Amino acid sequence: MQCFRSMYDDETDATYERAGFGAQVERGSRPAIVVVDLSRGFTEQRFPTGSDLTAVVEANVALIAAARAIAAPVLFTTIAFDEADVNGACAWLRKAPGLGVLREGSELVEIDPRLPREPGDPLVVKRGASAFFGTSLAATLVALGVDTVIVTGAVTSGCVRATAVDAVQSGFPVLVPREAVGDRAQGPHEANLFDIQAKYGDVLPVAEVLAYLSSLTPTETRRR
């Protein structure tokens, strides 16, 4: 078992191991990176929904470069609400009204300019936590021939976790590079990484994910 160890004790780890959680997922030969919500509203501390995610952005830059080197797809997501959503149509905003500042057309929903997004990279615009909910993401990944999803971005306790859960429920093995995801607070960040590792995917150091990507070739990663 690879139970993720951080803020929990040996008894907790033993409980999860006894229950049969934490097995290693398979790594395929055609991965894709799904960069979750690294929009300015989350990566810039000056916005009420944001925090300083500079280190997370930098880790993503390295991962994206490694993906480009093997012609692996890179997909981005952003949350963007319209007027109807803010005025009561979106149940999520009734629980988390602070997210209502993420309005369509605003600078907050723009992908962080430090990330090397290219014109051909798909952008999934969503109104829910999961990048799969109410979007065509699963169909796009299937069309691209993807067999492994690397989930990065923000925030770990919300949209990253929801996306990881729905990715594995959609049939994709999931990898989460630890330094490439971030949150507003360390406690929720650690707790959700533990949960992802136990039940939904492998939480790994960025270096290990980079090594995995570098072990592949463009011939392998192209859709067959």
mmCIF file of the C-alpha atoms, coordinates in Angstrom:
data_MODEL
# 
_entry.id   MODEL 
# 
loop_
_atom_site.group_PDB 
_atom_site.id 
_atom_site.type_symbol 
_atom_site.label_atom_id 
_atom_site.label_alt_id 
_atom_site.label_comp_id 
_atom_site.label_asym_id 
_atom_site.label_entity_id 
_atom_site.label_seq_id 
_atom_site.pdbx_PDB_ins_code 
_atom_site.Cartn_x 
_atom_site.Cartn_y 
_atom_site.Cartn_z 
_atom_site.occupancy 
_atom_site.B_iso_or_equiv 
_atom_site.pdbx_formal_charge 
_atom_site.auth_seq_id 
_atom_site.auth_comp_id 
_atom_site.auth_asym_id 
_atom_site.auth_atom_id 
_atom_site.pdbx_PDB_model_num 
ATOM 1   C CA . MET A 1 1   ? 0.000   0.000  0.000   1.00 0.00 ? 1   MET A CA 1 
ATOM 2   C CA . GLN A 1 2   ? 1.097   3.567  -0.708  1.00 0.00 ? 2   GLN A CA 1 
ATOM 3   C CA . CYS A 1 3   ? -0.946  5.374  1.920   1.00 0.00 ? 3   CYS A CA 1 
ATOM 4   C CA . PHE A 1 4   ? -0.107  9.072  1.777   1.00 0.00 ? 4   PHE A CA 1 
ATOM 5   C CA . ARG A 1 5   ? 1.543   10.131 5.008   1.00 0.00 ? 5   ARG A CA 1 
ATOM 6   C CA . SER A 1 6   ? 1.471   13.731 6.132   1.00 0.00 ? 6   SER A CA 1 
ATOM 7   C CA . MET A 1 7   ? -0.723  14.946 8.969   1.00 0.00 ? 7   MET A CA 1 
ATOM 8   C CA . TYR A 1 8   ? -1.963  11.563 10.115  1.00 0.00 ? 8   TYR A CA 1 
ATOM 9   C CA . ASP A 1 9   ? -0.581  8.935  12.458  1.00 0.00 ? 9   ASP A CA 1 
ATOM 10  C CA . ASP A 1 10  ? 0.363   5.288  12.027  1.00 0.00 ? 10  ASP A CA 1 
ATOM 11  C CA . GLU A 1 11  ? -2.974  4.141  13.442  1.00 0.00 ? 11  GLU A CA 1 
ATOM 12  C CA . THR A 1 12  ? -4.848  6.013  10.729  1.00 0.00 ? 12  THR A CA 1 
ATOM 13  C CA . ASP A 1 13  ? -2.589  4.573  8.051   1.00 0.00 ? 13  ASP A CA 1 
ATOM 14  C CA . ALA A 1 14  ? -3.064  1.078  9.456   1.00 0.00 ? 14  ALA A CA 1 
ATOM 15  C CA . THR A 1 15  ? -6.848  1.512  9.477   1.00 0.00 ? 15  THR A CA 1 
ATOM 16  C CA . TYR A 1 16  ? -6.864  2.444  5.791   1.00 0.00 ? 16  TYR A CA 1 
ATOM 17  C CA . GLU A 1 17  ? -4.468  -0.359 4.916   1.00 0.00 ? 17  GLU A CA 1 
ATOM 18  C CA . ARG A 1 18  ? -6.637  -2.908 6.720   1.00 0.00 ? 18  ARG A CA 1 
ATOM 19  C CA . ALA A 1 19  ? -9.656  -1.665 4.760   1.00 0.00 ? 19  ALA A CA 1 
ATOM 20  C CA . GLY A 1 20  ? -7.810  -2.246 1.482   1.00 0.00 ? 20  GLY A CA 1 
ATOM 21  C CA . PHE A 1 21  ? -7.268  1.334  0.343   1.00 0.00 ? 21  PHE A CA 1 
ATOM 22  C CA . GLY A 1 22  ? -4.278  2.943  -1.349  1.00 0.00 ? 22  GLY A CA 1 
ATOM 23  C CA . ALA A 1 23  ? -3.309  0.492  -4.087  1.00 0.00 ? 23  ALA A CA 1 
ATOM 24  C CA . GLN A 1 24  ? -1.127  1.888  -6.845  1.00 0.00 ? 24  GLN A CA 1 
ATOM 25  C CA . VAL A 1 25  ? -2.909  2.817  -10.059 1.00 0.00 ? 25  VAL A CA 1 
ATOM 26  C CA . GLU A 1 26  ? -1.701  1.719  -13.473 1.00 0.00 ? 26  GLU A CA 1 
ATOM 27  C CA . ARG A 1 27  ? 0.243   4.185  -15.610 1.00 0.00 ? 27  ARG A CA 1 
ATOM 28  C CA . GLY A 1 28  ? -0.775  4.146  -19.230 1.00 0.00 ? 28  GLY A CA 1 
ATOM 29  C CA . SER A 1 29  ? 1.215   5.212  -22.273 1.00 0.00 ? 29  SER A CA 1 
ATOM 30  C CA . ARG A 1 30  ? -1.095  8.047  -23.375 1.00 0.00 ? 30  ARG A CA 1 
ATOM 31  C CA . PRO A 1 31  ? -1.442  10.521 -20.505 1.00 0.00 ? 31  PRO A CA 1 
ATOM 32  C CA . ALA A 1 32  ? -3.019  13.953 -20.516 1.00 0.00 ? 32  ALA A CA 1 
ATOM 33  C CA . ILE A 1 33  ? -2.663  16.809 -18.059 1.00 0.00 ? 33  ILE A CA 1 
ATOM 34  C CA . VAL A 1 34  ? -5.859  18.472 -16.858 1.00 0.00 ? 34  VAL A CA 1 
ATOM 35  C CA . VAL A 1 35  ? -4.912  21.820 -15.337 1.00 0.00 ? 35  VAL A CA 1 
ATOM 36  C CA . VAL A 1 36  ? -7.803  22.671 -13.033 1.00 0.00 ? 36  VAL A CA 1 
ATOM 37  C CA . ASP A 1 37  ? -8.738  26.316 -12.492 1.00 0.00 ? 37  ASP A CA 1 
ATOM 38  C CA . LEU A 1 38  ? -5.330  27.941 -12.480 1.00 0.00 ? 38  LEU A CA 1 
ATOM 39  C CA . SER A 1 39  ? -7.090  31.138 -13.417 1.00 0.00 ? 39  SER A CA 1 
ATOM 40  C CA . ARG A 1 40  ? -6.065  34.528 -12.096 1.00 0.00 ? 40  ARG A CA 1 
ATOM 41  C CA . GLY A 1 41  ? -8.946  34.516 -9.614  1.00 0.00 ? 41  GLY A CA 1 
ATOM 42  C CA . PHE A 1 42  ? -7.259  31.607 -7.826  1.00 0.00 ? 42  PHE A CA 1 
ATOM 43  C CA . THR A 1 43  ? -3.559  32.218 -8.443  1.00 0.00 ? 43  THR A CA 1 
ATOM 44  C CA . GLU A 1 44  ? -3.390  35.922 -7.584  1.00 0.00 ? 44  GLU A CA 1 
ATOM 45  C CA . GLN A 1 45  ? -3.619  36.844 -3.923  1.00 0.00 ? 45  GLN A CA 1 
ATOM 46  C CA . ARG A 1 46  ? -5.116  40.266 -4.655  1.00 0.00 ? 46  ARG A CA 1 
ATOM 47  C CA . PHE A 1 47  ? -8.451  38.665 -5.533  1.00 0.00 ? 47  PHE A CA 1 
ATOM 48  C CA . PRO A 1 48  ? -10.766 37.518 -2.688  1.00 0.00 ? 48  PRO A CA 1 
ATOM 49  C CA . THR A 1 49  ? -10.933 33.972 -4.083  1.00 0.00 ? 49  THR A CA 1 
ATOM 50  C CA . GLY A 1 50  ? -7.184  33.781 -4.640  1.00 0.00 ? 50  GLY A CA 1 
ATOM 51  C CA . SER A 1 51  ? -3.957  32.952 -2.871  1.00 0.00 ? 51  SER A CA 1 
ATOM 52  C CA . ASP A 1 52  ? -0.288  32.996 -3.812  1.00 0.00 ? 52  ASP A CA 1 
ATOM 53  C CA . LEU A 1 53  ? 0.074   29.867 -5.930  1.00 0.00 ? 53  LEU A CA 1 
ATOM 54  C CA . THR A 1 54  ? 3.372   30.830 -7.526  1.00 0.00 ? 54  THR A CA 1 
ATOM 55  C CA . ALA A 1 55  ? 5.035   27.529 -6.638  1.00 0.00 ? 55  ALA A CA 1 
ATOM 56  C CA . VAL A 1 56  ? 2.049   25.585 -7.993  1.00 0.00 ? 56  VAL A CA 1 
ATOM 57  C CA . VAL A 1 57  ? 2.166   27.536 -11.251 1.00 0.00 ? 57  VAL A CA 1 
ATOM 58  C CA . GLU A 1 58  ? 5.891   26.870 -11.583 1.00 0.00 ? 58  GLU A CA 1 
ATOM 59  C CA . ALA A 1 59  ? 5.378   23.143 -11.039 1.00 0.00 ? 59  ALA A CA 1 
ATOM 60  C CA . ASN A 1 60  ? 2.712   23.169 -13.735 1.00 0.00 ? 60  ASN A CA 1 
ATOM 61  C CA . VAL A 1 61  ? 5.028   24.948 -16.161 1.00 0.00 ? 61  VAL A CA 1 
ATOM 62  C CA . ALA A 1 62  ? 7.529   22.096 -15.763 1.00 0.00 ? 62  ALA A CA 1 
ATOM 63  C CA . LEU A 1 63  ? 4.859   19.421 -16.195 1.00 0.00 ? 63  LEU A CA 1 
ATOM 64  C CA . ILE A 1 64  ? 3.387   21.100 -19.266 1.00 0.00 ? 64  ILE A CA 1 
ATOM 65  C CA . ALA A 1 65  ? 6.842   21.307 -20.863 1.00 0.00 ? 65  ALA A CA 1 
ATOM 66  C CA . ALA A 1 66  ? 7.335   17.590 -20.244 1.00 0.00 ? 66  ALA A CA 1 
ATOM 67  C CA . ALA A 1 67  ? 3.934   16.849 -21.771 1.00 0.00 ? 67  ALA A CA 1 
ATOM 68  C CA . ARG A 1 68  ? 4.722   18.945 -24.850 1.00 0.00 ? 68  ARG A CA 1 
ATOM 69  C CA . ALA A 1 69  ? 7.964   17.005 -25.333 1.00 0.00 ? 69  ALA A CA 1 
ATOM 70  C CA . ILE A 1 70  ? 6.026   13.771 -25.829 1.00 0.00 ? 70  ILE A CA 1 
ATOM 71  C CA . ALA A 1 71  ? 3.010   15.296 -27.614 1.00 0.00 ? 71  ALA A CA 1 
ATOM 72  C CA . ALA A 1 72  ? 0.705   14.554 -24.681 1.00 0.00 ? 72  ALA A CA 1 
ATOM 73  C CA . PRO A 1 73  ? -2.485  16.656 -24.505 1.00 0.00 ? 73  PRO A CA 1 
ATOM 74  C CA . VAL A 1 74  ? -2.768  19.527 -22.043 1.00 0.00 ? 74  VAL A CA 1 
ATOM 75  C CA . LEU A 1 75  ? -6.267  20.733 -21.150 1.00 0.00 ? 75  LEU A CA 1 
ATOM 76  C CA . PHE A 1 76  ? -7.202  23.718 -19.017 1.00 0.00 ? 76  PHE A CA 1 
ATOM 77  C CA . THR A 1 77  ? -10.336 24.493 -17.019 1.00 0.00 ? 77  THR A CA 1 
ATOM 78  C CA . THR A 1 78  ? -11.784 27.679 -15.592 1.00 0.00 ? 78  THR A CA 1 
ATOM 79  C CA . ILE A 1 79  ? -14.887 28.543 -13.580 1.00 0.00 ? 79  ILE A CA 1 
ATOM 80  C CA . ALA A 1 80  ? -17.026 31.284 -15.120 1.00 0.00 ? 80  ALA A CA 1 
ATOM 81  C CA . PHE A 1 81  ? -20.511 32.246 -13.950 1.00 0.00 ? 81  PHE A CA 1 
ATOM 82  C CA . ASP A 1 82  ? -23.085 34.284 -15.835 1.00 0.00 ? 82  ASP A CA 1 
ATOM 83  C CA . GLU A 1 83  ? -25.700 36.717 -14.548 1.00 0.00 ? 83  GLU A CA 1 
ATOM 84  C CA . ALA A 1 84  ? -28.344 34.036 -14.048 1.00 0.00 ? 84  ALA A CA 1 
ATOM 85  C CA . ASP A 1 85  ? -25.956 31.899 -12.007 1.00 0.00 ? 85  ASP A CA 1 
ATOM 86  C CA . VAL A 1 86  ? -25.141 34.783 -9.690  1.00 0.00 ? 86  VAL A CA 1 
ATOM 87  C CA . ASN A 1 87  ? -28.811 35.705 -9.319  1.00 0.00 ? 87  ASN A CA 1 
ATOM 88  C CA . GLY A 1 88  ? -29.815 32.332 -7.932  1.00 0.00 ? 88  GLY A CA 1 
ATOM 89  C CA . ALA A 1 89  ? -29.710 29.775 -10.757 1.00 0.00 ? 89  ALA A CA 1 
ATOM 90  C CA . CYS A 1 90  ? -26.571 28.094 -9.414  1.00 0.00 ? 90  CYS A CA 1 
ATOM 91  C CA . ALA A 1 91  ? -27.085 26.184 -6.153  1.00 0.00 ? 91  ALA A CA 1 
ATOM 92  C CA . TRP A 1 92  ? -23.327 26.083 -5.557  1.00 0.00 ? 92  TRP A CA 1 
ATOM 93  C CA . LEU A 1 93  ? -23.224 29.871 -5.320  1.00 0.00 ? 93  LEU A CA 1 
ATOM 94  C CA . ARG A 1 94  ? -25.895 29.818 -2.654  1.00 0.00 ? 94  ARG A CA 1 
ATOM 95  C CA . LYS A 1 95  ? -23.460 27.830 -0.502  1.00 0.00 ? 95  LYS A CA 1 
ATOM 96  C CA . ALA A 1 96  ? -20.289 29.601 -1.649  1.00 0.00 ? 96  ALA A CA 1 
ATOM 97  C CA . PRO A 1 97  ? -21.397 33.089 -2.733  1.00 0.00 ? 97  PRO A CA 1 
ATOM 98  C CA . GLY A 1 98  ? -17.837 34.380 -2.728  1.00 0.00 ? 98  GLY A CA 1 
ATOM 99  C CA . LEU A 1 99  ? -17.220 32.479 -5.961  1.00 0.00 ? 99  LEU A CA 1 
ATOM 100 C CA . GLY A 1 100 ? -19.695 34.779 -7.678  1.00 0.00 ? 100 GLY A CA 1 
ATOM 101 C CA . VAL A 1 101 ? -16.860 37.168 -8.520  1.00 0.00 ? 101 VAL A CA 1 
ATOM 102 C CA . LEU A 1 102 ? -15.710 34.631 -11.129 1.00 0.00 ? 102 LEU A CA 1 
ATOM 103 C CA . ARG A 1 103 ? -17.805 36.230 -13.854 1.00 0.00 ? 103 ARG A CA 1 
ATOM 104 C CA . GLU A 1 104 ? -17.732 35.472 -17.554 1.00 0.00 ? 104 GLU A CA 1 
ATOM 105 C CA . GLY A 1 105 ? -15.452 37.916 -19.365 1.00 0.00 ? 105 GLY A CA 1 
ATOM 106 C CA . SER A 1 106 ? -13.644 39.106 -16.228 1.00 0.00 ? 106 SER A CA 1 
ATOM 107 C CA . GLU A 1 107 ? -9.901  38.965 -15.678 1.00 0.00 ? 107 GLU A CA 1 
ATOM 108 C CA . LEU A 1 108 ? -10.435 36.555 -12.794 1.00 0.00 ? 108 LEU A CA 1 
ATOM 109 C CA . VAL A 1 109 ? -11.437 33.707 -15.117 1.00 0.00 ? 109 VAL A CA 1 
ATOM 110 C CA . GLU A 1 110 ? -8.451  34.125 -17.433 1.00 0.00 ? 110 GLU A CA 1 
ATOM 111 C CA . ILE A 1 111 ? -5.838  31.385 -17.275 1.00 0.00 ? 111 ILE A CA 1 
ATOM 112 C CA . ASP A 1 112 ? -2.755  32.582 -15.399 1.00 0.00 ? 112 ASP A CA 1 
ATOM 113 C CA . PRO A 1 113 ? -0.507  34.148 -18.071 1.00 0.00 ? 113 PRO A CA 1 
ATOM 114 C CA . ARG A 1 114 ? 2.553   32.487 -16.573 1.00 0.00 ? 114 ARG A CA 1 
ATOM 115 C CA . LEU A 1 115 ? 1.260   29.146 -17.848 1.00 0.00 ? 115 LEU A CA 1 
ATOM 116 C CA . PRO A 1 116 ? 2.317   28.207 -21.399 1.00 0.00 ? 116 PRO A CA 1 
ATOM 117 C CA . ARG A 1 117 ? -1.169  27.636 -22.804 1.00 0.00 ? 117 ARG A CA 1 
ATOM 118 C CA . GLU A 1 118 ? -1.145  27.230 -26.577 1.00 0.00 ? 118 GLU A CA 1 
ATOM 119 C CA . PRO A 1 119 ? -3.997  28.051 -29.004 1.00 0.00 ? 119 PRO A CA 1 
ATOM 120 C CA . GLY A 1 120 ? -4.753  24.375 -29.592 1.00 0.00 ? 120 GLY A CA 1 
ATOM 121 C CA . ASP A 1 121 ? -5.088  23.485 -25.904 1.00 0.00 ? 121 ASP A CA 1 
ATOM 122 C CA . PRO A 1 122 ? -8.742  22.811 -25.016 1.00 0.00 ? 122 PRO A CA 1 
ATOM 123 C CA . LEU A 1 123 ? -10.318 25.123 -22.446 1.00 0.00 ? 123 LEU A CA 1 
ATOM 124 C CA . VAL A 1 124 ? -13.185 23.664 -20.403 1.00 0.00 ? 124 VAL A CA 1 
ATOM 125 C CA . VAL A 1 125 ? -15.449 26.362 -18.949 1.00 0.00 ? 125 VAL A CA 1 
ATOM 126 C CA . LYS A 1 126 ? -17.389 24.994 -15.996 1.00 0.00 ? 126 LYS A CA 1 
ATOM 127 C CA . ARG A 1 127 ? -19.929 25.993 -13.387 1.00 0.00 ? 127 ARG A CA 1 
ATOM 128 C CA . GLY A 1 128 ? -19.322 23.121 -10.991 1.00 0.00 ? 128 GLY A CA 1 
ATOM 129 C CA . ALA A 1 129 ? -16.449 21.813 -8.918  1.00 0.00 ? 129 ALA A CA 1 
ATOM 130 C CA . SER A 1 130 ? -15.610 18.846 -11.123 1.00 0.00 ? 130 SER A CA 1 
ATOM 131 C CA . ALA A 1 131 ? -14.148 19.487 -14.552 1.00 0.00 ? 131 ALA A CA 1 
ATOM 132 C CA . PHE A 1 132 ? -16.306 16.579 -15.748 1.00 0.00 ? 132 PHE A CA 1 
ATOM 133 C CA . PHE A 1 133 ? -19.679 17.781 -14.462 1.00 0.00 ? 133 PHE A CA 1 
ATOM 134 C CA . GLY A 1 134 ? -21.801 19.323 -17.201 1.00 0.00 ? 134 GLY A CA 1 
ATOM 135 C CA . THR A 1 135 ? -18.862 19.432 -19.653 1.00 0.00 ? 135 THR A CA 1 
ATOM 136 C CA . SER A 1 136 ? -17.548 17.404 -22.583 1.00 0.00 ? 136 SER A CA 1 
ATOM 137 C CA . LEU A 1 137 ? -14.232 16.653 -20.864 1.00 0.00 ? 137 LEU A CA 1 
ATOM 138 C CA . ALA A 1 138 ? -14.689 12.869 -20.676 1.00 0.00 ? 138 ALA A CA 1 
ATOM 139 C CA . ALA A 1 139 ? -15.638 12.674 -24.343 1.00 0.00 ? 139 ALA A CA 1 
ATOM 140 C CA . THR A 1 140 ? -12.670 14.856 -25.294 1.00 0.00 ? 140 THR A CA 1 
ATOM 141 C CA . LEU A 1 141 ? -10.239 12.658 -23.372 1.00 0.00 ? 141 LEU A CA 1 
ATOM 142 C CA . VAL A 1 142 ? -11.648 9.535  -25.007 1.00 0.00 ? 142 VAL A CA 1 
ATOM 143 C CA . ALA A 1 143 ? -11.415 11.150 -28.452 1.00 0.00 ? 143 ALA A CA 1 
ATOM 144 C CA . LEU A 1 144 ? -7.779  11.993 -27.755 1.00 0.00 ? 144 LEU A CA 1 
ATOM 145 C CA . GLY A 1 145 ? -7.057  8.377  -26.826 1.00 0.00 ? 145 GLY A CA 1 
ATOM 146 C CA . VAL A 1 146 ? -6.046  9.268  -23.278 1.00 0.00 ? 146 VAL A CA 1 
ATOM 147 C CA . ASP A 1 147 ? -5.527  6.394  -20.837 1.00 0.00 ? 147 ASP A CA 1 
ATOM 148 C CA . THR A 1 148 ? -4.142  8.263  -17.791 1.00 0.00 ? 148 THR A CA 1 
ATOM 149 C CA . VAL A 1 149 ? -5.178  11.643 -16.369 1.00 0.00 ? 149 VAL A CA 1 
ATOM 150 C CA . ILE A 1 150 ? -2.722  13.836 -14.476 1.00 0.00 ? 150 ILE A CA 1 
ATOM 151 C CA . VAL A 1 151 ? -4.787  16.271 -12.396 1.00 0.00 ? 151 VAL A CA 1 
ATOM 152 C CA . THR A 1 152 ? -3.147  19.526 -11.314 1.00 0.00 ? 152 THR A CA 1 
ATOM 153 C CA . GLY A 1 153 ? -4.339  22.959 -10.220 1.00 0.00 ? 153 GLY A CA 1 
ATOM 154 C CA . ALA A 1 154 ? -6.566  24.517 -7.593  1.00 0.00 ? 154 ALA A CA 1 
ATOM 155 C CA . VAL A 1 155 ? -7.944  24.167 -5.136  1.00 0.00 ? 155 VAL A CA 1 
ATOM 156 C CA . THR A 1 156 ? -6.995  20.786 -3.707  1.00 0.00 ? 156 THR A CA 1 
ATOM 157 C CA . SER A 1 157 ? -9.980  20.518 -1.363  1.00 0.00 ? 157 SER A CA 1 
ATOM 158 C CA . GLY A 1 158 ? -12.505 21.576 -3.991  1.00 0.00 ? 158 GLY A CA 1 
ATOM 159 C CA . CYS A 1 159 ? -12.179 21.354 -7.739  1.00 0.00 ? 159 CYS A CA 1 
ATOM 160 C CA . VAL A 1 160 ? -9.003  19.236 -7.784  1.00 0.00 ? 160 VAL A CA 1 
ATOM 161 C CA . ARG A 1 161 ? -10.500 16.564 -5.567  1.00 0.00 ? 161 ARG A CA 1 
ATOM 162 C CA . ALA A 1 162 ? -13.852 16.645 -7.402  1.00 0.00 ? 162 ALA A CA 1 
ATOM 163 C CA . THR A 1 163 ? -12.078 16.293 -10.743 1.00 0.00 ? 163 THR A CA 1 
ATOM 164 C CA . ALA A 1 164 ? -9.930  13.411 -9.483  1.00 0.00 ? 164 ALA A CA 1 
ATOM 165 C CA . VAL A 1 165 ? -13.028 11.591 -8.207  1.00 0.00 ? 165 VAL A CA 1 
ATOM 166 C CA . ASP A 1 166 ? -14.916 12.029 -11.471 1.00 0.00 ? 166 ASP A CA 1 
ATOM 167 C CA . ALA A 1 167 ? -11.863 11.114 -13.551 1.00 0.00 ? 167 ALA A CA 1 
ATOM 168 C CA . VAL A 1 168 ? -11.546 7.712  -11.910 1.00 0.00 ? 168 VAL A CA 1 
ATOM 169 C CA . GLN A 1 169 ? -15.325 7.256  -12.047 1.00 0.00 ? 169 GLN A CA 1 
ATOM 170 C CA . SER A 1 170 ? -15.070 7.959  -15.786 1.00 0.00 ? 170 SER A CA 1 
ATOM 171 C CA . GLY A 1 171 ? -12.570 5.121  -16.125 1.00 0.00 ? 171 GLY A CA 1 
ATOM 172 C CA . PHE A 1 172 ? -9.246  6.966  -16.086 1.00 0.00 ? 172 PHE A CA 1 
ATOM 173 C CA . PRO A 1 173 ? -6.339  6.150  -13.772 1.00 0.00 ? 173 PRO A CA 1 
ATOM 174 C CA . VAL A 1 174 ? -5.455  9.345  -11.904 1.00 0.00 ? 174 VAL A CA 1 
ATOM 175 C CA . LEU A 1 175 ? -2.116  10.853 -10.890 1.00 0.00 ? 175 LEU A CA 1 
ATOM 176 C CA . VAL A 1 176 ? -1.901  14.001 -8.754  1.00 0.00 ? 176 VAL A CA 1 
ATOM 177 C CA . PRO A 1 177 ? 1.537   15.683 -8.581  1.00 0.00 ? 177 PRO A CA 1 
ATOM 178 C CA . ARG A 1 178 ? 1.727   16.969 -5.038  1.00 0.00 ? 178 ARG A CA 1 
ATOM 179 C CA . GLU A 1 179 ? 3.572   20.243 -5.679  1.00 0.00 ? 179 GLU A CA 1 
ATOM 180 C CA . ALA A 1 180 ? 1.359   21.041 -8.686  1.00 0.00 ? 180 ALA A CA 1 
ATOM 181 C CA . VAL A 1 181 ? -1.834  21.449 -6.652  1.00 0.00 ? 181 VAL A CA 1 
ATOM 182 C CA . GLY A 1 182 ? -2.622  24.082 -4.049  1.00 0.00 ? 182 GLY A CA 1 
ATOM 183 C CA . ASP A 1 183 ? -5.209  25.410 -1.637  1.00 0.00 ? 183 ASP A CA 1 
ATOM 184 C CA . ARG A 1 184 ? -5.955  28.441 0.518   1.00 0.00 ? 184 ARG A CA 1 
ATOM 185 C CA . ALA A 1 185 ? -5.051  26.591 3.721   1.00 0.00 ? 185 ALA A CA 1 
ATOM 186 C CA . GLN A 1 186 ? -2.686  23.733 4.498   1.00 0.00 ? 186 GLN A CA 1 
ATOM 187 C CA . GLY A 1 187 ? -5.099  21.636 6.560   1.00 0.00 ? 187 GLY A CA 1 
ATOM 188 C CA . PRO A 1 188 ? -7.712  21.094 3.810   1.00 0.00 ? 188 PRO A CA 1 
ATOM 189 C CA . HIS A 1 189 ? -4.902  20.640 1.293   1.00 0.00 ? 189 HIS A CA 1 
ATOM 190 C CA . GLU A 1 190 ? -3.271  17.816 3.265   1.00 0.00 ? 190 GLU A CA 1 
ATOM 191 C CA . ALA A 1 191 ? -6.557  16.145 4.204   1.00 0.00 ? 191 ALA A CA 1 
ATOM 192 C CA . ASN A 1 192 ? -7.718  15.978 0.612   1.00 0.00 ? 192 ASN A CA 1 
ATOM 193 C CA . LEU A 1 193 ? -4.398  14.724 -0.698  1.00 0.00 ? 193 LEU A CA 1 
ATOM 194 C CA . PHE A 1 194 ? -4.657  11.931 1.867   1.00 0.00 ? 194 PHE A CA 1 
ATOM 195 C CA . ASP A 1 195 ? -8.184  11.139 0.676   1.00 0.00 ? 195 ASP A CA 1 
ATOM 196 C CA . ILE A 1 196 ? -7.221  11.153 -3.005  1.00 0.00 ? 196 ILE A CA 1 
ATOM 197 C CA . GLN A 1 197 ? -4.257  8.861  -2.325  1.00 0.00 ? 197 GLN A CA 1 
ATOM 198 C CA . ALA A 1 198 ? -6.368  6.448  -0.312  1.00 0.00 ? 198 ALA A CA 1 
ATOM 199 C CA . LYS A 1 199 ? -9.306  6.154  -2.711  1.00 0.00 ? 199 LYS A CA 1 
ATOM 200 C CA . TYR A 1 200 ? -8.989  7.792  -6.107  1.00 0.00 ? 200 TYR A CA 1 
ATOM 201 C CA . GLY A 1 201 ? -5.471  8.180  -7.481  1.00 0.00 ? 201 GLY A CA 1 
ATOM 202 C CA . ASP A 1 202 ? -1.779  8.284  -6.738  1.00 0.00 ? 202 ASP A CA 1 
ATOM 203 C CA . VAL A 1 203 ? -0.421  11.426 -5.077  1.00 0.00 ? 203 VAL A CA 1 
ATOM 204 C CA . LEU A 1 204 ? 3.195   11.657 -6.220  1.00 0.00 ? 204 LEU A CA 1 
ATOM 205 C CA . PRO A 1 205 ? 6.116   14.073 -6.116  1.00 0.00 ? 205 PRO A CA 1 
ATOM 206 C CA . VAL A 1 206 ? 6.343   16.195 -9.264  1.00 0.00 ? 206 VAL A CA 1 
ATOM 207 C CA . ALA A 1 207 ? 9.762   14.643 -9.931  1.00 0.00 ? 207 ALA A CA 1 
ATOM 208 C CA . GLU A 1 208 ? 8.200   11.194 -10.176 1.00 0.00 ? 208 GLU A CA 1 
ATOM 209 C CA . VAL A 1 209 ? 5.517   12.380 -12.583 1.00 0.00 ? 209 VAL A CA 1 
ATOM 210 C CA . LEU A 1 210 ? 8.171   14.112 -14.702 1.00 0.00 ? 210 LEU A CA 1 
ATOM 211 C CA . ALA A 1 211 ? 10.153  10.864 -14.781 1.00 0.00 ? 211 ALA A CA 1 
ATOM 212 C CA . TYR A 1 212 ? 7.026   8.979  -15.889 1.00 0.00 ? 212 TYR A CA 1 
ATOM 213 C CA . LEU A 1 213 ? 6.399   11.466 -18.705 1.00 0.00 ? 213 LEU A CA 1 
ATOM 214 C CA . SER A 1 214 ? 10.031  11.409 -19.825 1.00 0.00 ? 214 SER A CA 1 
ATOM 215 C CA . SER A 1 215 ? 9.898   7.593  -20.028 1.00 0.00 ? 215 SER A CA 1 
ATOM 216 C CA . LEU A 1 216 ? 7.356   7.855  -22.860 1.00 0.00 ? 216 LEU A CA 1 
ATOM 217 C CA . THR A 1 217 ? 7.868   8.808  -26.493 1.00 0.00 ? 217 THR A CA 1 
ATOM 218 C CA . PRO A 1 218 ? 5.688   10.845 -28.874 1.00 0.00 ? 218 PRO A CA 1 
ATOM 219 C CA . THR A 1 219 ? 4.985   7.652  -30.830 1.00 0.00 ? 219 THR A CA 1 
ATOM 220 C CA . GLU A 1 220 ? 3.489   6.044  -27.726 1.00 0.00 ? 220 GLU A CA 1 
ATOM 221 C CA . THR A 1 221 ? 1.404   9.035  -26.696 1.00 0.00 ? 221 THR A CA 1 
ATOM 222 C CA . ARG A 1 222 ? -0.205  9.705  -30.073 1.00 0.00 ? 222 ARG A CA 1 
ATOM 223 C CA . ARG A 1 223 ? -3.711  8.276  -30.432 1.00 0.00 ? 223 ARG A CA 1 
ATOM 224 C CA . ARG A 1 224 ? -3.755  4.833  -31.984 1.00 0.00 ? 224 ARG A CA 1 
# 
